[in-house]
Amino acid sequence: MEGISKEEVGQALDFCAEHIRRYLPDFTCQFQNAFSVNNFYEPAENDDWTNGFWTGEIWLSYEHTKDGAFRQAAEIQIESFLDRINRKIVVDHHDMGFLYTPSCVAGYKLVHSEKGREAAIKAADQLISRYQPKGEFIQAWGKLGEKGNYRLIIDCLLNLPLLYWASGETKDSKYSEIAEKHLHTALRNVIREDYSTWHTFYFDTETGEPDHGATCQGYRDGSAWARGQAWGIYGSALAYRYTKKEEYKEAFYKVTEYFLNHLPKDMVPYWDLEFTEGSEEPRDSSSASIAACGILEMAKYLTEQEAENYRLLARKFMKSLYDNYAVKEHSSSNGLVLHSTYAKSSPYNTCNNHGVDECNLWGDYFYMEALTRLHKDWEQYW
């Protein structure tokens, strides 16, 4: 498979920005829902873990076009994020990075939004309030210390850049110290011997010792949930970015290799890597975009020959998405990428079906981020 060309990257970004511009009247004072229904997002309040991705798409559109309409919309949404953290509206969980990095940290980096900075530092404070010294990890969900929720999940690797940023801004190392402890605990426990990954990992509430891995959104406990494996790719790349520890680079190599070895021919995974070529299970196109972003991030720290090989790999992911999964007509969807899966039920998990074979916000956002990384030397939000 050939990789996406520079011309196609530019055309794809042009379409994304114009597409988002068309729908700003519907989604400035409200947000897009986490997933589409029949390929169309409905308006939603700022009370889910996914809202930051929509604002991130707006900021990426602003970067690409320099159109003030995008900046104005994104700054209106920053006001919403500041209000949300001030009033503690559905923030009792670990996803502060997903919420506040592509919205408020991005706004501060791009246009020096002081409200964005204030909101993001408060979000970092909220995130470290979930740190568990027994076990040295940030508890994902539920009441703090609750036995049934004394766990981390692999997704949290993408929440940690908020803490590194907060330490840089405040000159207070407490944020980065917690990030480093969580990184060590997470990557030591969520990666299995074959380099597949656990979605979630539990610890003993009394001793903090590792207890067991399990899935929430994967097909079964022993399978590899596709998006979780992709979070492992991007998360280990970011871990290396911030720590330069060789063990995290090695984790990236191995987790990425497992992902690649379980892809169908078009390189866009099914929702769980248990399923391979010829399966009738739904795809999760968002996982391909996340993996591409992680691969492009790690390429910055490799030898030129190795980096070029990984960049070509990312371009192949994006070529498949651009050709076969991306929305091409403004009237066909108000999302950017089709055939994602938020959550799918199975006989072995506790999920309900949400956003199966639909667009979802993080899939759209990371598709744009990967295109942006290929288009220019991007000053990343994470």
Order of alpha helices (4+ residues) and beta strands (2+ residues): alpha-beta-beta-alpha-alpha-alpha-alpha-alpha-beta-beta-beta-alpha-alpha-beta-beta-alpha-alpha-alpha-alpha-beta-beta-alpha
